[in-house]
Amino acid sequence: MDSSLGAVLRLVAAGEATTRSEIARVTGLARSTVSQRVDALRGGRLVVEGRPVRSTGGRPPIALSLDPRAGAVLAADLGATHCRLAVADLSGIVLGEQAKALDIAQGPDVVLSWLRIQFAEMLAATGRPAAEVRAVGIGVPGPVEFSTGTVVRPPIMPGWDAACIPGHFAEHYDAPVLVDNDVNIMALGEASARDTARELLLFIKIGTGIGCGIISRGTVHRGADGAAGDIGHIGIRDADHVPCRCGNVGCIEAVASGSALVRELAEAGLDARTSQDVVSLALKGNPIAARSVRVAAARIGEVVAALVNFHNPSTIVVGGALAPLRDDLLAGIRAVVYRRATPLATRALTIEASRLGERAGVVGAIQLAHQHVFSPPGLHQLLSRRPVAGRNSQGRS
């Protein structure tokens, strides 16, 4: 299926082009081609015509809009101890969203059964039947084989190794289930909140662990096997005596992550049990906590500087549980990056804090689902399921 069909649907859904002439101007497509694409979307009951809009002369153009019942997507950002869930329509409007406590260590059967119940309740609350779900986007705190949605040897998800997440939803939704690691979907979310002309964005998550999501021209770069961005296990200087949970020593995650700082502050006699405790102590001006954060920032900055020299990103976004420590954490990372990376790689570089905060993951999961729906394979699947105007259709839509 031609990719221009998805481009037309995206423009109409976002309200960026709502007449045939506007679509032709934005896409560069011939008007005859635009009419063909619009007719196909109308026939699939994805786009509807409205009233004529004001014209400066000639025949008034007809306004186009997304069919309100074109469908919805489900999104979930699953963390180790919490999650955020959402239902959104195909235009990106969030119809319902909620944050919940979660224990990922309960395993896939318990957690995903619970998630199905939550999705069903949210769909009912928003008046959307399960048959209108067009895609499901899910982020998890561990490595994922994206092509199959299978979790692969996750360090903080006991019992999840080899769990195929889409299989848990196959009997409940006639829709694809897309699964990625949480850092990638956070990166997608942050990219959606920024100027789309910025071509390369790195999202650095600093929480219990450290990871990086890479967005290139709006798409997640996952590498050959889905392992791209696993920067937490890059070795650093002067730390080869510190063991890491991966089995190696000297990893940046072992000395500069939230869990590493918790261990360091607890050994110093402070009441620190979580990354949030580290943030609280530092914000209150505890000198031991503040110094530990500054040292961690400098170490992370060394790794990020290497990423800048290699990737030459236009934007770096810092998020995760330690992100509220902007003065010490973000400033420390910036200082090292601008000192260690090359002038050419940093002259137009922006390093900033997350704009979406705790919502970055669920917004990214919505984007992940939308990207599939608007892709040629996704549209082919969608149009083949949608009843053609003027015909009677039975069964699942």
C-alpha positions in Angstrom: 0.0 0.0 0.0 1.3 3.5 -0.9 2.8 5.4 2.0 1.0 8.6 0.9 -2.3 7.2 2.1 -0.9 7.2 5.7 0.5 10.7 5.2 -2.9 12.0 4.1 -4.6 10.3 7.1 -2.0 11.7 9.5 -2.6 15.2 8.2 -6.3 15.0 8.5 -6.2 13.3 11.9 -3.8 16.0 13.3 -5.9 18.8 11.7 -2.8 20.0 9.8 -4.5 19.8 6.4 -8.3 19.6 6.3 -9.2 20.1 2.6 -8.0 18.4 -0.6 -6.2 21.6 -1.7 -4.3 21.9 1.6 -3.3 18.2 1.5 -2.0 18.7 -2.0 0.0 21.8 -0.9 1.5 20.1 2.1 2.3 16.7 0.5 3.2 17.8 -3.0 0.9 15.2 -4.4 -1.2 15.9 -7.5 -4.8 16.8 -6.8 -6.0 13.7 -8.6 -3.9 11.6 -6.4 -5.1 13.4 -3.3 -8.7 12.8 -4.4 -8.0 9.0 -4.8 -6.4 8.8 -1.4 -9.3 10.7 0.3 -11.9 8.6 -1.5 -10.1 5.4 -0.2 -10.1 6.7 3.4 -13.8 7.8 3.1 -14.7 4.4 1.7 -13.0 2.8 4.7 -14.9 5.1 7.0 -11.7 6.6 8.4 -12.4 10.1 7.1 -15.6 12.0 6.8 -16.6 15.2 4.9 -18.1 18.2 6.7 -19.3 21.6 5.6 -17.8 23.7 2.9 -15.2 26.1 4.2 -14.9 29.8 3.3 -13.3 30.4 -0.1 -11.9 33.4 -1.7 -13.4 32.4 -5.1 -14.7 29.4 -7.0 -16.2 26.4 -5.5 -15.9 26.2 -1.7 -13.7 23.3 -0.6 -15.2 20.6 1.6 -13.6 20.2 5.1 -12.3 16.7 6.0 -12.0 15.3 9.5 -11.3 12.0 11.1 -14.3 9.8 11.6 -15.0 9.9 15.4 -15.4 6.1 15.4 -12.4 5.4 13.2 -10.8 3.7 16.2 -8.7 4.0 19.3 -5.3 2.8 20.6 -4.4 1.5 24.0 -1.1 2.4 25.7 0.8 1.2 28.7 4.1 2.3 30.3 5.0 -0.5 32.7 7.6 0.2 35.3 9.1 -1.9 38.2 6.7 -0.6 40.8 4.2 1.6 38.9 2.5 2.1 35.5 0.6 4.6 33.5 -2.2 3.6 31.1 -4.1 5.5 28.4 -6.8 5.3 25.8 -6.4 7.7 22.8 -8.2 8.2 19.5 -6.4 8.2 16.2 -6.0 11.9 16.3 -3.9 11.6 19.4 -6.5 13.0 21.8 -6.2 11.1 25.1 -9.6 9.9 26.1 -8.6 8.4 29.4 -5.4 8.1 31.5 -4.5 6.8 34.9 -1.5 6.0 37.0 -1.4 2.8 39.1 0.8 0.9 41.5 2.4 -2.2 40.0 4.8 -5.0 41.0 6.4 -6.2 37.8 8.0 -9.0 39.8 4.6 -10.7 40.0 5.4 -12.1 36.5 3.8 -11.9 33.1 0.7 -14.0 33.8 -0.4 -11.9 36.8 0.6 -8.5 35.5 -0.8 -8.9 32.0 -4.0 -10.4 33.2 -4.4 -7.4 35.4 -3.5 -5.1 32.5 -6.2 -6.6 30.3 -8.8 -5.9 33.1 -7.6 -2.3 33.4 -7.8 -1.8 29.6 -11.3 -3.2 29.5 -12.4 -0.8 32.3 -10.9 2.2 30.6 -12.5 1.3 27.3 -15.9 1.0 29.0 -15.4 4.4 30.8 -14.6 6.1 27.5 -17.5 4.4 25.6 -15.2 2.5 23.2 -15.8 -1.2 22.5 -12.9 -3.5 22.2 -13.7 -3.9 18.5 -12.6 -0.3 17.9 -9.0 -0.9 19.2 -6.7 -0.5 16.3 -3.3 -1.1 18.0 -1.8 -1.5 21.5 1.5 0.0 22.5 3.3 -1.3 25.6 6.6 -0.3 27.2 8.4 -2.5 29.7 11.5 -2.0 31.9 13.7 -4.6 30.1 15.2 -5.7 26.8 12.7 -6.6 24.1 12.9 -8.4 20.8 10.7 -5.8 19.0 9.7 -7.9 16.0 8.0 -10.5 18.3 7.3 -8.5 21.5 9.3 -11.0 23.5 11.2 -10.0 26.6 14.8 -11.1 26.7 16.7 -11.7 29.9 15.5 -8.7 31.8 17.6 -7.9 34.9 14.7 -6.3 37.0 11.7 -8.4 35.7 12.0 -11.8 37.4 10.0 -14.5 35.6 9.6 -12.5 32.3 12.5 -14.0 30.3 11.1 -15.3 26.9 7.6 -13.9 27.7 5.8 -13.1 24.5 3.6 -10.2 25.5 1.4 -9.9 22.4 0.2 -13.5 22.9 -1.6 -12.5 26.1 -3.8 -10.1 24.2 -4.5 -12.1 21.0 -7.9 -13.4 22.1 -9.0 -10.0 23.3 -8.2 -7.5 20.6 -8.2 -8.0 16.8 -5.3 -5.5 16.7 -1.4 -5.6 16.7 0.3 -5.4 20.1 3.6 -3.5 19.8 6.1 -3.9 22.7 9.3 -2.0 23.3 11.6 -1.2 26.2 10.6 1.8 28.3 13.5 4.0 27.3 12.6 3.8 23.7 9.0 4.7 24.2 10.0 7.6 26.5 12.2 8.8 23.7 9.3 8.7 21.2 7.2 10.6 23.7 9.7 13.4 24.2 10.3 13.6 20.4 6.6 14.1 19.8 6.7 17.1 22.2 9.3 18.9 20.2 10.0 20.4 16.8 9.7 17.5 14.3 12.4 19.2 12.2 15.0 18.1 14.8 16.3 15.0 13.1 18.2 13.1 15.9 17.2 13.0 19.5 18.8 11.0 22.4 16.8 10.4 25.5 18.9 9.6 28.5 17.0 7.9 31.3 18.7 8.1 34.7 16.7 6.1 37.3 17.3 2.7 38.9 19.4 2.0 35.8 20.7 4.1 33.0 19.6 3.8 29.4 19.3 5.7 26.1 16.6 5.9 23.5 17.6 7.0 20.0 15.1 8.8 17.7 16.1 9.4 14.1 13.7 11.3 12.0 10.8 10.4 14.2 11.6 6.6 14.3 13.2 4.6 17.1 16.7 3.2 16.1 16.8 -0.2 17.8 19.9 -1.6 16.2 20.3 -5.1 14.6 18.8 -7.0 17.5 17.0 -4.3 19.5 19.9 -3.7 21.9 20.8 -0.1 20.7 21.0 2.4 23.5 22.0 0.1 26.3 24.6 2.6 27.6 24.3 1.6 31.2 26.9 -1.1 30.7 29.6 1.1 29.1 32.7 0.9 31.2 34.2 4.0 32.7 37.6 5.0 34.2 38.4 4.5 37.9 35.4 2.1 38.6 36.8 -1.3 37.6 36.5 -2.4 41.3 32.7 -1.9 41.3 30.6 -4.9 40.3 27.5 -4.5 38.1 24.4 -6.6 38.0 25.2 -7.5 34.4 28.2 -9.5 35.7 30.9 -7.1 34.6 32.7 -4.4 36.6 33.0 -0.7 36.1 29.8 0.0 34.3 28.4 3.5 34.4 25.1 2.1 35.9 27.0 0.5 38.8 28.4 3.9 40.0 26.1 6.7 38.7 22.5 5.3 38.6 19.8 5.9 41.1 20.4 2.5 42.7 24.1 3.2 42.9 23.5 6.5 44.7 21.1 4.8 47.1 23.8 2.3 48.0 26.4 5.0 48.4 24.2 7.3 50.6 23.1 4.3 52.7 26.7 3.3 53.3 27.3 6.9 54.4 24.6 6.5 57.1 21.8 8.4 55.3 18.2 7.2 55.1 18.1 6.4 51.4 16.1 3.5 50.0 14.9 4.7 46.6 15.9 7.1 43.9 13.2 9.5 45.2 15.1 9.5 48.6 18.2 10.6 46.8 16.3 13.4 45.0 14.8 14.5 48.3 18.1 14.6 50.2 19.8 16.5 47.4 17.0 19.1 47.0 17.1 19.6 50.8 20.7 20.5 50.5 22.3 17.5 52.2 26.0 18.0 51.3 26.8 14.3 51.0 23.9 13.7 48.6 24.6 16.8 46.6 28.3 15.8 46.2 27.3 12.2 45.1 24.9 13.6 42.5 27.6 16.0 41.1 30.1 13.1 40.8 27.5 10.9 39.1 26.7 13.7 36.7 30.3 14.1 35.7 30.6 10.4 35.1 27.4 10.3 33.0 28.7 13.3 31.1 31.8 11.4 30.0 29.6 8.7 28.5 27.2 11.2 26.9 30.1 13.2 25.4 31.2 10.0 23.6 27.6 9.5 22.4 27.6 13.1 21.0 30.9 12.6 19.2 29.5 9.3 17.7 25.9 10.2 16.9 26.0 14.0 16.6 22.5 14.5 17.9 20.5 17.7 17.7 18.8 17.2 21.0 19.6 15.4 24.2 16.8 15.0 26.8 17.5 13.9 30.3 14.7 12.1 32.2 14.0 9.4 34.7 13.7 9.4 38.5 16.8 11.7 39.0 15.7 14.3 36.4 14.3 16.7 39.0 17.9 17.4 40.1 18.3 19.9 37.3 20.8 22.2 39.0 23.3 19.5 39.9 22.6 16.6 37.5 21.8 18.4 34.2 24.3 21.2 34.7 27.0 18.6 35.5 26.3 16.6 32.4 26.2 19.7 30.2 29.6 20.9 31.6 31.4 17.7 30.7 29.7 17.3 27.3 30.6 20.7 26.1 34.2 20.3 27.4 34.8 16.8 26.0 32.8 16.6 22.8 34.0 18.3 19.6 33.0 21.9 18.8 31.3 20.9 15.6 29.1 18.3 17.4 28.1 20.7 20.1 27.7 24.0 18.4 23.9 23.5 17.8 23.3 20.8 20.4 20.5 21.3 23.0 20.7 19.5 26.3 17.5 19.8 28.3 15.3 18.2 30.9 12.2 16.1 30.0 9.2 18.1 29.1 6.7 15.3 29.7 8.1 14.0 33.0 6.2 10.9 34.2 4.0 11.0 31.1 6.8 10.5 28.6 6.4 6.7 28.4 2.6 6.6 27.9 2.7 9.3 25.3 5.4 7.4 23.5 3.4 4.2 23.7 0.5 6.1 22.0 3.0 7.3 19.3 4.2 3.7 18.8 0.7 2.5 18.2 -0.1 5.4 15.9 3.0 4.9 13.8 1.9 1.4 13.1 -1.7 2.4 12.3 -0.5 5.0 9.8 2.1 2.8 8.2 1.3 1.0 4.9 0.9 -2.5 6.6 -1.2 -0.9 9.4 -3.5 0.9 7.0 -3.8 -2.2 4.8 -4.9 -4.2 7.9 -7.2 -1.4 9.0 -8.9 -0.9 5.7 -9.4 -4.6 5.2 -11.2 -4.8 8.5 -13.3 -1.6 8.1 -16.7 -2.0 6.4 -16.9 -0.3 3.0 -19.5 2.5 2.8 -22.8 1.3 1.5 -22.2 -2.4 2.4 -23.5 -4.3 5.3 -20.8 -5.9 7.5 -21.0 -8.5 10.2 -18.6 -9.7 12.9 -15.6 -7.9 14.3 -14.8 -4.5 12.8 
